Amino acid sequence: MGNSTEGVAFSLNDSRFQSSPGEVMAELREKCPVHFSEVPSAYFTISRGNDVMNALRDEMTWSSIYGPGLAYNKSGDGVLVSSDPPEHTRERLAISRIFQPSAINKMEDDIRSLTNQLIDGFGEKNACDLIKDYAMPIPLTVMCWLLGTPIEDIDRFRRWVLPMAEAVAYSGGREASDEVRLAYSNFFEYFGSHITKRANTLSSGAMVPDDLLTQLLTVERGNERLTHKEILGFCQFLLVAGSATTTLLIGNAVYRLLEFPEQMQKLQKKKDLLPNVIEESLRYDAPVHGLFRTNTCPVTLHNVDIPSNSKVYMMFGSANRDSDLWEDPDEFNISRKLDDLKRHTAFGVGTHYCLGAPLARLEATIALQTLLTRLPSMSLNGTPKNVKAEVLNGFEELPVSWGDRPK
């Protein structure tokens, strides 16, 4: 447990935070809006909504160059979440075309077909683990489409994604544990070979898929192309950020609709509330509790001195529950105005706003539409298991059942 400041004991690996994040975040906002912890290593946490949003917009003060995790990455050794403008701007432009609405919308039919195939696979069963059997395969399959890897390798990717996400909250980073090291080692071996093969095919003049990996290998920034190391970093970032968070979003949204049946009834009566469900889920249960920045100069906030080059945790999830920004913030309410809901910080704020947000929204929307259509009697069927990665918020297992065969 972290150092107690003004009566609040907090660290990311505190079991109480993992089981009751909303309760702990409320205590931090009220009693200790800038909290210092020494577990597992020194860092500060910012929890009030306006403070979080102001800091995320001020990249001159709150830099990303040492990475989004507790460990200090080597400056210039990362991509997107580990870089500042102008480098970040160049990197973002390198992959932005694949995430344009026109490109995303072309995937809609394929994603819808995928969700129906997964439910077809339940056959005569009337129960499943919604995460393992549905919410996880959807974004992982989409990542396979984007990166040109065989769908059959999804099981490998499952084993790597969460350990790599866990590393964000460890002071040792990629060296934090044997499980984390193995996940990274396997990832780098697999994707290193995959990228090299695609690059060789391109060099030979043979036809290649017009996917994200080809774009990464051919895009130019000025007169330079991305290095092998940079492309490998993009793939790792996309696999983790583009799959784990969407899996959690789907699971969290389903869980709250089943936990609060009056909200499910609202949705069933008015299907056009589905976008509200997605945004309210992102607000109420941000899939990522937060990420780290590093301040480039000394900062004093709420009478707390934060020395230069400190790791500072920007708590997205807490900002989304701040009563200064939200009316009845601890109420899950899909009737909130959609434009207001989109002010949440679950996808970040400012330059680092999540490039894949439109894709995550599309995947989650189609996933819920298919479930509501084909498994309308779905209910909880046991105790969910929380995800292990401390910076993530959601479920590793979510048992559900239904009374009738899938329609």
Residue, then its C-alpha position, 0 to 999 in steps of 0.5 A: m500500500g502506498n504512503s498515506t497522505e491526508g488519511v488516504a492510502f493508495s497505490l496502483n497495486d492496492s487490492r482495495f483500489q482494484s476491487s473498488p476503484g470508484e470509492v478510492m478515486a473519490e477519496l483521492r479527489e476529496k482529500c488528496p488530489v495530488h498523492f505521493s506513493e513509493v510503491p513499487s517506486a516513487y510516483f505522484t497521482i493526479s485525480r481531479g478532473n480539471d487537473v487531469m485535463n489541463a495536464l494532458r493538454d500541457e505537453m510542454t510541462w507533462s511530457s510523454i518521452y519517458g513512456p506511459g508506464l512507471a518505468y522510465n523508458k529511454s528518451g526517443d525509444g518509443v512511439l505515439v504514447s512515448s513521444d511528444p510533438p513534433e515527433h509524435t505528430r509525424e508518427r501519428l500521421a504515419i498511420s492516420r489514414i488507416f484510422q480515418p472514418s472511411a477506412i474504419n467504416k469499410m470494416e463494419d460488415d466484416i466485424r458484424s459477420l465476425t460477431n455472428q460467427l462467434i455466437d454461432g460457435f456457441g452451438e447448443k451451449n447456453a453459457c460462456d465466458l463473455i471475455k474469452d469467447y466473445a469480447m477478446p476475439i473481436p478486437l484481436t481478429v481486427m488487429c490480425w486484419l490490420l497487421g496481416t497475421p493469421i487469424e489462427d495466431i490469436d491464441r498466441f496474442r491472448r497470452w502476450v497482451l495482458p502481461m505486456a499491459e501489466a508492465v505499465a504499472y511495474s517499476g521494472g517495465r519490460e523486465a518486471s517479471d518472468e511472465v512479462r519478459l516472456a511475453y515481450s520476448n515472444f512478441f518481438e520474435y514473432f513480429g520481428s520475423h513477420i515485419t522482415k518477411r513483409a519488407n522482403t516481399l515488398s522489396s521483391g516487387a511482389m503483391v502485398p496486402d494493402d493493410l496497416l503493416t504495408q503502410l508502416l513499411t512504405v510511409e515516409r516522414g520527410n525523406e525517411r521511412l520508419t525503422h524496423k524498431e519503430i514499426l515493431g513498436f507500433c505493432q506492440f502498441l497497437l496489439v495491446a492498446g487496440s485489443a485489450t481496451t476494446t475487450l474491456l469496453i465490451g465486457n464493462a458495457v455488458y456487465r453494467l447493463l446486466e447489473f442495472p436492468e432498468q438501463m437495459q430496459k431503456l435500451q431495449k425500448k429505444k435502440d438508438l441509445l446504444p451510442n450512449v451506452i458505449e460512451e457512458s460505459l467509457r465514462y463510468d468504467a474507463p478501460v484504462h484507469g490512467l497513464f503516466r507522464t513526466n514533468t519537465c520542470p518543478v510543479t506545485l499543485h494543491n500545495v504539493d511540490i512535484p520535483s522535475n522528472s517525476k513520474v505522475y499518474m494521470m487518472f482518467g477514470s477519476a476525472n470521469r467521476d468528478s462531480d465538478l464535471w459530471e452530474d451524479p457521476d457515480e450513477f450509470n445512466i445511458s440517458r445522459k446527452l450524447d454530446d456531453l458524454k463524449r467529453h469523457t477522458a477515457f480516450g485521453v485528451g489533447t494531442h494524445y487522444c486515442l487514434g483508434a477511438p473510432l474503431a473501438r467504438l465501432e467494434a463495441t457497438i456491433a458487439l453489443q448490437t449482435l448480443l442484444t439481437r441474438l442473446p436477449s435473455m442473457s444474464l450474469n452466471g457467476t462472479p466476474k474476475n477482474v483483470k490483473a493489469e493494475v492500470l486496466n479496469g474491467f474483467e478477465e472473466l465474465p460468466v454469462s448464460w441465456g435461456d434459449r439457443p442463440k437466435 
